[in-house]
Amino acid sequence: MRKYILPIIAITVLVAAPVVQATNGDNLIGVGPVSRSLGGVGVAAPQDSLTAIFGNPAGMSFCPCGEQSEAIFGATLFDPTVNAKITTPMGVLKGTSQHPPFIIPAVGVTTAINEDTRFGFGAYGISGLGVDYRNKGWDLDGNPANGFEGDLYTRLEIMKFAPMLAYQVSDSLAVGGAFNMAYNNLDLGQGGSHDYSYGAQVGLIYSLGSMQVGASYTTPMKASHEDVYDFDGDMTQDTLDLEAPAAYAAGLAVHLTEKLMVELDTKFYEWSAADGYSDFDWDDQWVYAIGAQLEATDKLTLRAGYNYAENPVKSHDGWDPMGGTMVQGKMVPTFGYEMLRTIGFPAVVESHATVGLAYRIADDVLLNLGYMHAFEKDFSNTSAGGFVDLESSLEEDSYSFSLAWEFE
């Protein structure tokens, strides 16, 4: 059966790959219903293969799923509510983004190579964002073809593929590493432009009996989106580089009782040093997460969590609506630049509450369910003299499930 697992994963992901909406910046708080229902934690004590592959590859050595091979097939229904308001001397424009809910796949498999070494492979939607304000008559400059100042449409999607290895150095120490490859697609209303990016992740976990500590580092991953938009109005389509930022993570998990586990994680996303995000003036971001898991019965496990990260999009109150802003060597009209930052990429939510459960429906099959709500967050950007005020709001709901099959 093992020889069929990787082809099934590849086919599933290529058919179902979607756009993902923003949470911590434009990164999901976690991958799969287990981590997401725990507030995105999993650096110190991942509870399934997907969490280990995404959060800390060393985790496979201490994960409950590490006791035998596991294959997971899951998905998240992501339902964001995005609103915009544009106030100008000519009047007020309001609208709700028309993007329907999105389906985000997450699949993975792990297996033992020998007593100390485990191999895993995961493929999942990891980050992205987008809005659809087309056909709303938002023609602010008399040019209906100008997407930044007219009917705005944006779509960023990133799908990650990650083979990984975990090695148990001793009874208390494990290390791991993953090679990351991502498919990146960006559409600014003139057709998608895609590229592939590459990076790596390393991690370790140290067990102190009822307590575990973990840490991981993920390298930046840069993609170049060619011919994606004419930023400077010279009738030539330009390239925009977007780089997933370096990510540093640490976690502490404590088993308060045999049945109750609590984990605290913190992450640091270096947006200010990432191409594209630095050009659009995103600030570095600290993420704080807590999750608790209770084994209520032999078959039922309950989970809950909370995740907070300050909005990374800086406000530029006082910007010049008639000026220009340099973006990767191109002089972009400041009005369009601020429209894109504020209305087109509203990655502004901060607080997330999560719940979930796991139920063993058979000896070797586990069903995981999770729900996340990101509370509504407003963001505004006002020009010099108050002539133009740009406002956006974002609220999110997501519903996740997975089936985990344990096999020899």
C-alpha positions as CSV (number, residue, x, y, z in Angstrom):
1,M,0.0,0.0,0.0
2,R,2.9,2.4,0.8
3,K,3.9,2.7,-2.9
4,Y,0.6,4.3,-3.7
5,I,0.6,7.0,-1.0
6,L,2.9,9.6,-2.6
7,P,1.2,9.5,-6.1
8,I,-2.2,9.9,-4.4
9,I,-0.9,12.9,-2.5
10,A,0.5,14.6,-5.6
11,I,-2.7,14.1,-7.6
12,T,-4.9,15.4,-4.7
13,V,-2.9,18.5,-4.2
14,L,-2.5,19.4,-7.9
15,V,-6.2,19.1,-8.5
16,A,-7.3,20.9,-5.3
17,A,-4.7,23.7,-4.9
18,P,-6.6,26.9,-3.9
19,V,-6.0,30.4,-2.7
20,V,-5.6,30.8,1.0
21,Q,-6.6,33.9,3.0
22,A,-4.5,35.9,5.5
23,T,-4.2,35.0,9.2
24,N,-0.7,35.7,10.7
25,G,0.2,38.2,8.0
26,D,-0.6,36.0,5.0
27,N,0.4,32.7,6.7
28,L,-2.0,30.2,8.1
29,I,-1.8,29.9,11.9
30,G,-1.4,26.1,11.4
31,V,-1.9,23.3,8.9
32,G,-4.6,20.8,9.3
33,P,-7.4,20.6,12.0
34,V,-5.2,19.4,14.8
35,S,-2.8,22.3,14.9
36,R,-5.5,24.8,13.9
37,S,-7.8,23.7,16.7
38,L,-4.9,24.1,19.2
39,G,-4.4,27.8,18.2
40,G,-1.6,26.9,15.7
41,V,0.8,25.3,18.3
42,G,2.9,22.3,17.6
43,V,6.6,23.4,17.8
44,A,7.2,21.5,21.0
45,A,4.6,18.6,20.9
46,P,3.1,18.1,17.4
47,Q,0.1,15.7,17.7
48,D,0.0,14.5,14.1
49,S,2.1,14.2,11.0
50,L,0.9,17.4,9.3
51,T,1.8,19.5,12.4
52,A,5.2,18.0,12.6
53,I,6.0,18.5,8.9
54,F,4.8,22.1,9.0
55,G,5.9,23.2,12.5
56,N,9.0,21.2,13.5
57,P,10.3,18.2,11.6
58,A,12.0,16.9,14.7
59,G,8.6,16.3,16.1
60,M,8.1,13.1,14.3
61,S,10.3,11.4,16.9
62,F,8.0,12.3,19.8
63,C,4.7,12.7,18.0
64,P,2.0,10.1,18.9
65,C,1.9,9.3,15.2
66,G,5.6,8.5,15.4
67,E,4.9,5.1,16.9
68,Q,3.8,3.8,13.5
69,S,3.3,4.9,9.9
70,E,0.6,7.4,9.2
71,A,-1.2,8.9,6.1
72,I,-3.4,12.0,6.5
73,F,-5.9,13.4,4.0
74,G,-7.6,16.7,5.1
75,A,-9.1,19.9,4.0
76,T,-10.1,23.3,5.3
77,L,-13.2,25.3,4.2
78,F,-12.0,28.9,4.6
79,D,-14.7,31.6,4.6
80,P,-13.3,35.1,5.0
81,T,-15.5,38.3,5.1
82,V,-13.6,41.2,3.5
83,N,-15.0,44.8,3.3
84,A,-13.7,48.0,1.8
85,K,-14.6,51.7,2.1
86,I,-13.0,54.4,0.0
87,T,-13.8,58.1,0.8
88,T,-12.8,60.7,-1.7
89,P,-14.0,64.3,-2.5
90,M,-16.2,62.7,-5.1
91,G,-18.1,60.5,-2.6
92,V,-17.9,57.2,-0.7
93,L,-17.5,53.8,-2.3
94,K,-18.3,50.7,-0.3
95,G,-18.1,47.0,-1.1
96,T,-17.7,43.4,0.1
97,S,-15.2,41.1,-1.6
98,Q,-16.9,38.6,-3.8
99,H,-14.5,35.7,-3.4
100,P,-16.5,32.5,-2.4
101,P,-15.2,30.2,0.4
102,F,-12.0,28.4,-0.5
103,I,-11.0,24.7,-0.1
104,I,-7.5,24.2,1.2
105,P,-6.0,20.7,0.9
106,A,-3.5,19.2,3.4
107,V,-2.1,15.7,2.9
108,G,0.9,13.9,4.3
109,V,2.5,10.6,5.0
110,T,5.2,9.5,7.5
111,T,7.0,6.2,8.0
112,A,10.0,4.7,9.8
113,I,13.3,4.1,7.9
114,N,14.8,2.4,11.0
115,E,14.5,2.5,14.8
116,D,15.8,6.1,15.0
117,T,15.0,7.7,11.7
118,R,11.6,8.7,10.2
119,F,10.7,10.0,6.8
120,G,7.7,12.2,6.0
121,F,6.2,14.1,3.1
122,G,3.6,16.8,3.2
123,A,1.8,19.0,0.7
124,Y,-0.5,21.8,1.8
125,G,-1.7,25.3,1.3
126,I,0.4,27.5,3.5
127,S,-0.3,31.2,2.7
128,G,-2.0,33.7,0.5
129,L,-4.6,36.4,0.3
130,G,-6.9,38.1,-2.2
131,V,-9.9,40.2,-2.8
132,D,-12.5,40.5,-5.7
133,Y,-14.1,44.0,-6.1
134,R,-14.7,43.6,-9.8
135,N,-17.9,45.0,-11.4
136,K,-18.5,47.5,-8.7
137,G,-17.8,50.6,-10.8
138,W,-14.9,51.8,-8.7
139,D,-13.3,53.8,-11.5
140,L,-11.6,56.6,-9.5
141,D,-9.3,57.9,-12.3
142,G,-11.5,57.6,-15.4
143,N,-9.6,54.5,-16.6
144,P,-11.6,51.3,-16.1
145,A,-8.5,49.2,-17.0
146,N,-6.6,50.5,-14.0
147,G,-7.1,47.7,-11.5
148,F,-5.4,49.5,-8.6
149,E,-7.7,52.5,-8.9
150,G,-10.7,50.8,-10.4
151,D,-12.3,47.4,-9.9
152,L,-9.7,45.8,-7.7
153,Y,-8.8,42.1,-7.9
154,T,-5.9,40.4,-6.2
155,R,-5.1,36.7,-5.7
156,L,-2.0,35.2,-4.1
157,E,-1.7,31.5,-3.5
158,I,1.2,29.5,-2.2
159,M,1.3,25.7,-2.0
160,K,4.2,24.0,-0.2
161,F,5.7,20.5,-0.7
162,A,8.0,19.3,2.0
163,P,9.9,16.0,2.3
164,M,11.5,15.7,5.8
165,L,13.7,13.5,8.0
166,A,13.6,13.2,11.8
167,Y,16.4,11.5,13.8
168,Q,16.2,10.6,17.4
169,V,19.7,11.3,18.9
170,S,18.8,9.9,22.3
171,D,15.7,9.2,24.5
172,S,15.4,12.9,25.2
173,L,16.7,14.6,22.0
174,A,15.5,14.6,18.4
175,V,16.5,16.7,15.4
176,G,14.9,17.1,12.0
177,G,15.1,18.9,8.7
178,A,12.9,19.5,5.7
179,F,13.5,20.6,2.1
180,N,10.7,23.0,1.1
181,M,9.5,23.7,-2.4
182,A,6.6,26.0,-3.0
183,Y,4.3,26.8,-6.0
184,N,3.6,30.6,-6.0
185,N,0.9,32.2,-8.1
186,L,0.0,36.0,-8.1
187,D,-2.8,37.6,-10.1
188,L,-3.3,41.4,-9.9
189,G,-6.3,41.4,-12.3
190,Q,-4.3,40.8,-15.5
191,G,-3.8,37.0,-15.3
192,G,-1.8,34.8,-13.0
193,S,2.0,34.8,-12.9
194,H,3.6,31.8,-11.2
195,D,7.0,30.8,-10.0
196,Y,8.6,28.1,-7.8
197,S,10.6,28.9,-4.6
198,Y,12.9,26.7,-2.5
199,G,14.1,26.7,1.1
200,A,14.6,24.5,4.1
201,Q,13.5,24.1,7.7
202,V,15.5,22.6,10.7
203,G,14.3,21.9,14.2
204,L,14.9,20.1,17.5
205,I,12.9,18.9,20.4
206,Y,14.2,18.1,23.9
207,S,12.1,16.0,26.3
208,L,12.2,16.5,30.0
209,G,9.7,13.9,31.0
210,S,6.3,15.6,31.4
211,M,7.7,18.7,29.6
212,Q,9.0,19.2,26.1
213,V,10.8,22.2,24.5
214,G,11.1,22.7,20.8
215,A,12.6,25.2,18.3
216,S,12.7,25.5,14.5
217,Y,14.0,27.8,11.8
218,T,12.6,28.2,8.3
219,T,14.6,30.0,5.6
220,P,13.2,32.7,3.3
221,M,11.7,31.5,0.0
222,K,11.7,33.9,-2.9
223,A,9.5,33.9,-6.0
224,S,9.6,36.2,-9.0
225,H,6.3,37.0,-10.7
226,E,7.1,38.1,-14.2
227,D,4.7,40.2,-16.3
228,V,2.3,40.5,-13.5
229,Y,1.3,44.2,-13.8
230,D,2.3,47.5,-15.4
231,F,3.2,49.3,-12.1
232,D,4.7,52.5,-13.6
233,G,2.4,53.0,-16.6
234,D,5.0,52.6,-19.3
235,M,2.9,50.0,-21.2
236,T,5.2,47.2,-20.2
237,Q,4.3,44.4,-17.8
238,D,6.6,44.4,-14.8
239,T,8.0,41.8,-12.4
240,L,7.3,41.7,-8.7
241,D,9.4,39.7,-6.3
242,L,7.7,38.2,-3.3
243,E,9.6,36.4,-0.6
244,A,8.2,34.3,2.2
245,P,10.0,35.6,5.3
246,A,12.4,33.8,7.6
247,A,10.5,32.3,10.5
248,Y,11.8,31.5,13.9
249,A,9.7,29.4,16.3
250,A,9.9,28.1,19.9
251,G,7.5,26.1,22.0
252,L,7.0,24.6,25.5
253,A,4.6,21.8,26.1
254,V,3.6,20.5,29.5
255,H,1.6,17.4,30.3
256,L,-0.2,18.6,33.4
257,T,-1.8,15.1,33.8
258,E,-1.6,11.9,31.9
259,K,-4.7,13.1,29.9
260,L,-4.2,16.9,29.7
261,M,-1.5,18.7,27.7
262,V,-0.9,22.5,27.3
263,E,1.5,24.0,24.8
264,L,2.7,27.6,24.5
265,D,4.4,28.7,21.2
266,T,5.9,31.9,19.9
267,K,7.0,32.7,16.3
268,F,8.8,35.6,14.7
269,Y,8.1,36.4,11.0
270,E,10.8,38.7,9.5
271,W,8.5,40.5,7.0
272,S,10.6,43.7,7.0
273,A,13.5,41.8,5.4
274,A,11.4,39.9,2.8
275,D,11.3,41.2,-0.8
276,G,7.9,42.5,-1.7
277,Y,6.6,42.7,1.9
278,S,9.4,45.2,2.7
279,D,8.5,47.2,-0.4
280,F,4.9,47.4,0.8
281,D,6.1,48.3,4.3
282,W,5.1,45.3,6.4
283,D,6.5,45.2,10.0
284,D,8.1,42.2,11.6
285,Q,5.5,40.1,13.5
286,W,5.5,38.2,16.8
287,V,2.9,35.4,17.1
288,Y,1.8,34.1,20.4
289,A,-0.3,30.9,20.6
290,I,-1.7,28.6,23.3
291,G,-3.4,25.3,22.9
292,A,-4.8,22.7,25.3
293,Q,-5.7,19.1,24.6
294,L,-7.7,16.7,26.9
295,E,-8.1,13.0,26.2
296,A,-11.7,12.8,27.5
297,T,-12.2,9.1,26.7
298,D,-10.3,6.3,25.0
299,K,-11.9,7.4,21.7
300,L,-12.5,11.2,22.2
301,T,-10.0,14.0,22.5
302,L,-11.0,17.6,23.0
303,R,-8.9,20.7,21.9
304,A,-9.0,24.5,22.2
305,G,-6.6,27.3,21.5
306,Y,-6.0,31.0,21.0
307,N,-3.6,32.8,18.6
308,Y,-2.6,36.5,18.5
309,A,-0.3,38.4,16.2
310,E,-0.3,42.2,15.6
311,N,-1.3,43.3,12.2
312,P,1.9,43.7,10.2
313,V,0.6,46.3,7.7
314,K,1.8,49.7,8.7
315,S,-0.4,52.7,8.5
316,H,0.8,55.6,6.2
317,D,-1.4,58.4,7.4
318,G,-0.4,61.6,5.6
319,W,0.6,60.0,2.3
320,D,0.5,62.2,-0.9
321,P,-2.3,61.2,-3.2
322,M,-0.6,62.9,-6.1
323,G,2.9,61.5,-5.4
324,G,4.9,58.5,-6.4
325,T,6.4,55.6,-4.5
326,M,9.4,53.5,-5.6
327,V,8.7,49.7,-5.6
328,Q,11.6,47.4,-6.8
329,G,12.9,50.1,-9.2
330,K,9.5,51.2,-10.5
331,M,7.9,54.5,-9.7
332,V,4.3,53.6,-8.7
333,P,1.6,56.2,-8.2
334,T,1.2,56.5,-4.4
335,F,-2.6,56.3,-4.7
336,G,-2.4,52.9,-6.4
337,Y,0.3,51.8,-4.0
338,E,-1.8,52.6,-0.9
339,M,-4.9,51.1,-2.5
340,L,-3.0,47.8,-3.0
341,R,-1.6,47.8,0.6
342,T,-4.8,48.7,2.3
343,I,-7.7,47.4,0.1
344,G,-6.0,44.8,-2.1
345,F,-4.0,42.9,0.5
346,P,-5.8,43.4,3.9
347,A,-3.8,40.9,6.0
348,V,-4.8,42.6,9.2
349,V,-6.6,40.1,11.5
350,E,-5.0,39.7,14.9
351,S,-7.0,37.4,17.3
352,H,-8.0,33.9,16.6
353,A,-10.1,31.5,18.8
354,T,-10.1,27.8,18.0
355,V,-11.8,24.5,19.1
356,G,-11.7,21.0,17.8
357,L,-11.9,17.3,18.6
358,A,-10.5,13.9,17.5
359,Y,-12.6,10.7,17.5
360,R,-11.2,7.2,16.8
361,I,-13.7,5.7,14.4
362,A,-11.7,2.5,14.1
363,D,-8.6,1.0,15.6
364,D,-6.4,2.4,12.9
365,V,-8.5,5.5,11.7
366,L,-8.8,8.8,13.5
367,L,-11.1,11.6,12.5
368,N,-10.0,15.2,13.4
369,L,-12.3,18.2,13.3
370,G,-11.5,21.9,13.9
371,Y,-13.0,25.3,13.8
372,M,-11.3,28.7,13.8
373,H,-12.7,32.2,14.1
374,A,-10.5,35.3,13.4
375,F,-12.2,38.3,15.0
376,E,-13.0,41.3,12.8
377,K,-10.1,43.8,12.5
378,D,-10.4,47.2,10.8
379,F,-7.5,49.1,9.2
380,S,-7.5,52.6,7.7
381,N,-5.0,54.8,5.8
382,T,-5.7,58.5,5.3
383,S,-3.9,60.8,2.9
384,A,-2.5,64.3,3.6
385,G,-5.3,66.8,4.2
386,G,-7.8,64.0,4.7
387,F,-8.7,64.1,1.0
388,V,-8.7,60.3,0.6
389,D,-9.5,57.7,3.3
390,L,-8.9,54.0,2.6
391,E,-10.5,51.5,5.0
392,S,-10.7,47.7,5.0
393,S,-11.9,45.1,7.4
394,L,-11.3,41.3,7.6
395,E,-13.0,38.6,9.6
396,E,-12.5,34.8,9.0
397,D,-14.1,31.5,9.8
398,S,-12.7,28.1,8.9
399,Y,-13.8,24.5,9.2
400,S,-11.2,21.8,9.0
401,F,-11.3,18.0,9.0
402,S,-8.8,15.2,8.4
403,L,-8.7,11.4,8.4
404,A,-5.5,9.8,9.7
405,W,-4.9,6.2,8.8
406,E,-2.3,4.4,10.9
407,F,-0.6,1.4,9.2
408,E,2.5,-0.8,9.5
